[in-house]
Amino acid sequence: MKKEFWYILIAYIGMQLSSFIGVPFIVYWGTLYGKSMADMETLAVTSWIVFSFTITLILTLVLLRKEIKASYSMRNTASVGSSIAWAIGGVFLALIAQSIAANIETMIGIEVGSENTQQIIRLIEAAPVVVIISSVIGPILEEIVFRKILFGTLHKRLNFFFSALISSVIFALAHFEFAHILLYSAMGFTFAFLYVKTKRIIVPMFAHVAMNTFVVIIQFNKDQIENWLKEMEKIQSFIGGFL
């Protein structure tokens, strides 16, 4: 593995662990300036998430600058038109994979719903800027780490199935929702497929960003969507009775 990749992995792991130091640090200084502990807890978490993710992305892009330049001259990558088609189609593939995995989890008794997602929604409600992290910066970092670096490195030695399986399970475990390993792994497989199909990391990045954005929109409009579905059921019942 290239040394730049090792640096990125170390930076990513450090970012994930940094909250144990960064959040208490912000809370401490906030309380020194008269802020209450209750006010500082949420502010510290959201502030550190935005800071740590942004800094890690900037560092990652700097370390990958040679890779980014080299990618423009690669001949085995998919064309721009094909990449756009796969990026858009990849969103639907990810939705299908997520739906299948969720149905399997329900069949084996795993409750529907993600605590990780709900926690992110609560943070966005407290600080809307967090949506940039959850919908853009986070997915970009995850695609670089789990697809470009982990999957890409494994795929040089293993076939697609095993390299995608290993990297996807690690991707799932990194979300710390062990009950939903199947769900996250299904997503990881989909993004790995998009990457190997196009040889362009921007394609799974787009699909991942779109998926996360879609989830946030659904969560914030859940009541309206449920009301709309109920109205549609009434209309269907009326039409059915009329016919």
C-alpha positions in Angstrom: 0.0 0.0 0.0 1.3 3.5 -0.8 2.5 5.6 2.1 0.0 8.3 1.3 -2.8 5.7 1.8 -1.4 4.8 5.2 -1.3 8.4 6.2 -5.0 8.8 5.1 -6.0 5.7 7.1 -4.2 7.0 10.2 -5.8 10.4 9.7 -9.3 8.9 9.3 -8.9 6.7 12.4 -7.5 9.6 14.3 -10.5 11.7 13.3 -12.9 9.0 14.6 -11.1 8.9 17.9 -10.4 12.6 18.3 -13.8 13.3 19.7 -12.8 11.8 23.0 -10.3 14.7 23.4 -11.8 17.4 21.2 -15.3 17.4 22.6 -14.3 17.7 26.3 -11.8 20.3 25.3 -14.5 22.5 23.8 -16.8 21.9 26.7 -14.1 22.9 29.2 -13.4 26.2 27.5 -17.0 26.9 26.9 -17.8 26.5 30.6 -14.9 28.7 31.5 -16.6 31.5 29.5 -19.9 31.2 31.3 -21.7 28.7 29.1 -23.7 26.0 30.8 -22.7 22.3 30.6 -26.0 21.5 28.9 -25.5 24.1 26.2 -22.0 23.1 25.6 -22.5 19.4 25.2 -24.4 19.6 21.8 -22.4 22.6 20.6 -19.1 20.8 21.4 -20.1 17.6 19.5 -21.4 19.5 16.4 -18.4 21.9 16.3 -15.9 19.1 16.6 -17.6 17.0 14.0 -17.5 19.9 11.5 -13.9 20.8 12.4 -12.4 17.2 12.4 -14.2 16.0 9.2 -13.3 19.2 7.3 -9.6 19.1 8.3 -9.4 15.4 7.5 -10.9 15.8 4.1 -8.5 18.7 3.3 -5.5 16.6 4.4 -6.8 13.6 2.4 -7.2 15.6 -0.8 -3.7 17.1 -0.3 -2.2 13.6 0.1 -4.1 12.4 -3.0 -3.2 15.3 -5.3 -0.8 13.1 -7.3 -3.5 10.4 -7.6 -6.1 12.9 -8.7 -3.8 14.2 -11.4 -2.8 10.7 -12.6 -6.5 9.7 -12.8 -7.1 12.1 -15.7 -4.6 10.3 -17.9 -5.9 6.7 -17.1 -7.2 5.0 -20.2 -9.1 2.2 -18.6 -11.6 4.4 -16.9 -15.2 4.7 -18.0 -16.1 7.6 -20.3 -17.7 10.7 -18.8 -21.1 9.8 -20.3 -20.9 6.3 -19.0 -19.7 7.5 -15.6 -22.7 9.9 -15.3 -25.1 7.1 -16.2 -23.5 4.7 -13.7 -23.5 7.4 -11.0 -27.2 8.1 -11.5 -28.1 4.4 -11.9 -25.9 3.7 -8.8 -28.3 5.6 -6.6 -31.1 3.3 -7.6 -28.9 0.2 -7.2 -28.0 1.4 -3.7 -31.7 1.9 -2.9 -32.5 -1.6 -4.1 -29.6 -3.1 -2.2 -30.7 -1.2 1.0 -34.3 -2.3 0.6 -33.3 -6.0 0.1 -31.0 -6.0 3.1 -33.6 -4.2 5.2 -36.2 -6.8 4.3 -33.8 -9.6 5.2 -33.0 -8.0 8.5 -36.8 -7.7 9.3 -37.3 -11.4 8.4 -34.7 -12.4 10.9 -36.1 -10.2 13.7 -33.9 -7.1 13.5 -35.8 -3.9 14.2 -36.1 -1.4 11.4 -34.4 1.9 12.0 -30.9 3.2 12.6 -29.8 4.8 15.8 -26.8 6.2 14.0 -29.2 8.0 11.5 -31.4 9.3 14.3 -28.4 10.6 16.1 -27.2 12.4 13.0 -30.7 13.9 12.5 -30.7 15.2 16.1 -27.3 16.9 15.5 -28.5 18.4 12.2 -31.6 19.8 14.1 -29.2 21.3 16.7 -26.7 22.7 14.1 -27.9 22.5 10.4 -24.3 22.9 9.2 -23.8 19.2 10.2 -25.8 18.2 7.1 -22.8 19.1 5.0 -20.8 16.5 6.9 -23.4 13.8 6.8 -24.4 14.3 3.2 -21.2 15.4 1.5 -17.9 15.3 3.4 -18.6 12.1 5.3 -19.5 10.1 2.2 -16.5 11.4 0.2 -14.1 10.4 3.0 -15.7 7.0 3.3 -15.4 6.3 -0.4 -11.8 7.3 -0.4 -11.0 5.1 2.7 -13.2 2.1 2.2 -13.4 1.9 -1.6 -10.4 3.5 -3.1 -7.9 2.5 -0.4 -9.2 -0.7 1.3 -11.2 -2.2 -1.6 -8.7 -1.0 -4.2 -5.8 -2.5 -2.4 -7.5 -5.8 -1.7 -8.8 -6.1 -5.3 -5.2 -6.2 -6.5 -4.7 -9.5 -4.8 -8.3 -10.9 -4.5 -11.3 -11.3 -6.7 -14.1 -8.8 -6.6 -16.3 -10.8 -4.2 -13.8 -11.3 -1.4 -12.3 -7.8 -1.7 -15.7 -6.3 -1.7 -16.8 -8.5 1.2 -13.9 -7.7 3.4 -14.0 -3.9 2.8 -17.8 -3.8 3.1 -17.8 -5.6 6.4 -15.1 -3.2 7.7 -17.2 -0.3 6.4 -20.2 -1.7 8.3 -18.3 -2.2 11.5 -17.0 1.3 11.3 -20.6 2.6 11.8 -20.8 0.8 15.2 -24.3 -0.6 14.4 -23.6 -4.3 14.6 -27.2 -5.3 14.2 -27.2 -3.6 10.8 -24.0 -5.1 9.4 -25.9 -6.7 6.5 -27.5 -3.3 5.6 -24.2 -1.4 5.6 -22.4 -4.3 3.9 -25.0 -4.3 1.1 -24.3 -0.6 0.5 -20.6 -1.2 0.6 -20.9 -4.0 -2.1 -22.9 -1.6 -4.3 -20.4 1.2 -4.1 -17.5 -1.2 -4.7 -19.3 -2.5 -7.8 -19.7 1.1 -9.1 -16.0 1.7 -8.5 -14.7 -1.4 -10.2 -17.2 -1.0 -13.1 -16.1 2.6 -13.9 -12.6 2.8 -12.3 -13.7 6.3 -11.2 -14.1 6.9 -7.4 -16.2 9.9 -8.2 -19.0 7.5 -9.3 -19.6 5.8 -5.9 -19.0 9.1 -4.2 -21.9 10.6 -6.1 -24.2 7.6 -5.3 -23.2 7.7 -1.6 -23.7 11.5 -1.3 -27.1 11.2 -3.1 -28.1 8.3 -0.8 -27.2 10.1 2.4 -28.9 13.3 1.2 -32.0 11.3 0.3 -32.1 9.7 3.8 -31.9 13.1 5.5 -34.7 14.5 3.3 -36.9 11.6 4.1 -36.2 11.8 7.8 -37.1 15.5 7.9 -40.2 15.1 5.9 -41.4 11.8 7.4 -44.7 13.2 8.7 -45.6 14.8 5.4 -44.7 11.6 3.5 -46.9 9.5 5.8 -49.8 11.9 5.4 -49.4 11.8 1.6 -49.4 8.0 1.6 -52.5 7.9 3.7 -54.2 10.3 1.3 -53.1 8.0 -1.6 -54.6 5.0 0.1 -57.9 6.8 0.5 -57.9 7.7 -3.1 -57.1 4.2 -4.2 -59.9 2.9 -1.9 -62.4 5.3 -3.4 -61.5 4.4 -6.9 -61.6 0.7 -6.1 -65.0 1.0 -4.5 -66.3 3.1 -7.4 -65.1 0.6 -10.0 
